[in-house]
C-alpha cells in the first residue's frame, strides 16, 4: 500500500496494520517470546539465542519498536530491550 493511500483509512486501521505487520514474521514472534521470559536484554543476547545475524535482529527489533510492542533504553554502550506493557 502506497504512503498516499494510508490517509484514506482510519487511525485505528492504520495502527492495526502496523501491529499485524510487526507480528507477521516468525523471527519477531521468537524475539517477543524471548523477551517475555526476561526483564530486559541487549541485542547480543537475542543474537545468541536465534539463528540470525546482529544486523537482522536489529532490523526486527526496529519493526517491533515502531509497532509499540517493545521499547529500548540506552544503558551505557548498549540498548536494553523489553516488552512495552503500556
C-alpha positions as CSV (number, residue, x, y, z in Angstrom):
1,X,0.0,0.0,0.0
2,X,1.5,3.3,-1.0
3,X,2.0,6.0,1.5
4,X,-0.5,8.3,-0.1
5,X,-3.3,5.7,0.3
6,X,-2.9,5.2,4.1
7,X,-4.5,8.6,4.8
8,X,-7.8,7.2,3.3
9,X,-8.1,4.8,6.3
10,X,-8.8,5.5,9.9
11,X,-6.1,5.9,12.5
12,X,-7.3,2.6,14.1
13,X,-7.0,0.7,10.8
14,X,-3.5,2.1,10.2
15,X,-2.4,1.2,13.7
16,X,-3.7,-2.3,13.4
17,X,-1.9,-2.7,10.0
18,X,1.4,-1.7,11.6
19,X,0.9,-4.1,14.5
20,X,0.0,-7.0,12.3
21,X,2.9,-6.3,10.0
22,X,5.2,-6.5,13.0
23,X,3.8,-9.8,14.0
24,X,3.9,-11.3,10.5
25,X,7.4,-12.6,10.7
26,X,8.4,-15.7,12.7
27,X,11.6,-14.1,13.9
28,X,9.7,-11.3,15.5
29,X,7.4,-13.8,17.3
30,X,10.6,-15.6,18.5
31,X,12.0,-12.3,19.7
32,X,8.8,-11.4,21.6
33,X,8.7,-14.9,23.2
34,X,12.4,-14.5,24.2
35,X,11.8,-11.0,25.7
36,X,8.7,-12.3,27.6
37,X,10.9,-14.6,29.6
38,X,13.3,-11.8,30.6
39,X,13.0,-8.5,32.3
40,X,15.4,-6.8,29.8
41,X,18.2,-7.9,27.4
42,X,20.6,-6.5,24.9
43,X,20.6,-7.3,21.1
44,X,23.5,-9.6,21.6
45,X,21.5,-11.8,23.9
46,X,18.9,-12.2,21.2
47,X,21.6,-12.9,18.5
48,X,23.0,-15.6,20.8
49,X,19.5,-17.2,21.0
50,X,18.3,-17.0,17.4
51,X,19.9,-18.2,14.1
52,X,20.1,-14.6,12.8
53,X,22.9,-12.0,12.3
54,X,23.1,-9.0,14.5
55,X,22.0,-6.7,11.7
56,X,18.9,-8.8,11.0
57,X,18.0,-8.9,14.7
58,X,18.4,-5.1,14.8
59,X,16.0,-4.7,11.9
60,X,13.4,-6.9,13.5
61,X,13.8,-5.0,16.8
62,X,13.3,-1.8,14.9
63,X,10.0,-3.0,13.5
64,X,8.8,-4.3,16.8
65,X,9.7,-0.9,18.4
66,X,7.9,1.0,15.7
67,X,4.8,-1.0,16.3
68,X,5.0,-0.2,20.1
69,X,5.4,-3.8,21.1
70,X,8.9,-3.3,22.7
71,X,10.9,-0.5,24.0
72,X,14.6,0.1,24.2
73,X,16.5,2.1,26.7
74,X,20.2,3.1,26.4
75,X,22.3,1.8,29.2
76,X,26.0,2.6,28.6
77,X,27.1,1.4,25.2
78,X,24.1,-0.9,24.8
79,X,20.4,-0.7,24.3
80,X,18.3,-2.9,26.6
81,X,15.1,-4.1,25.2
82,X,11.9,-5.3,26.9
83,X,8.2,-5.8,26.2
84,X,6.3,-2.5,26.3
85,X,3.4,-3.2,28.6
86,X,1.7,0.2,28.1
